[in-house]
Amino acid sequence: MEPIHSKKNQRMARRLQAKTSAKVHATRNWLGLGSNIAIRILDISESGIRLLLREPLEMGKEFEVTLEGPGSRPNRHLAQVVWCVPLPDGSYVVGAKWEKYLPYPELLSLARN
C-alpha cells in the first residue's frame, strides 16, 4: 500500500489565495434566493472554490456563488459541493467545483498575484 503523502496532487487547476478585497455572496440553492451564508473566500481556481460558510451544505448540492473583485461587477456562478468540514467555531469550510470554468480575467481580478 502506498503512503498517503506520496500521492500526486490531482487538482485540475492551481488554487490561488483570494484578495482580501474580493467579495462573496452564497445562497443555499441554485436560484440565488435566501440569505447570504458566505463569510469569505479561502482560495479560488478556474475549476473550483474553497469557502468559509455560516451553515453546512450537503455533498453534491448545487448552490449559487456571486463573486465581485475590486473594481469589477458582481458575477453569478453555479457550484457543486465536493466536501464540507465543520470548524470548532461553528463555521464550515466547503470545497466546491464550478459548473463552468471561471473565466481567467475574473480569476485574476479575485486572486492575489
Protein Blocks (a to p, Z undefined) as FASTA:
>chain_A
ZZfklpccfbfbdcddddfkbccdddfbfnopacdfbfbdfbdcfkbccdddfbdcdehi
acddddddehiacdddddddfbdcddfkopacdddddfbdcdfklmmmmpcZZ
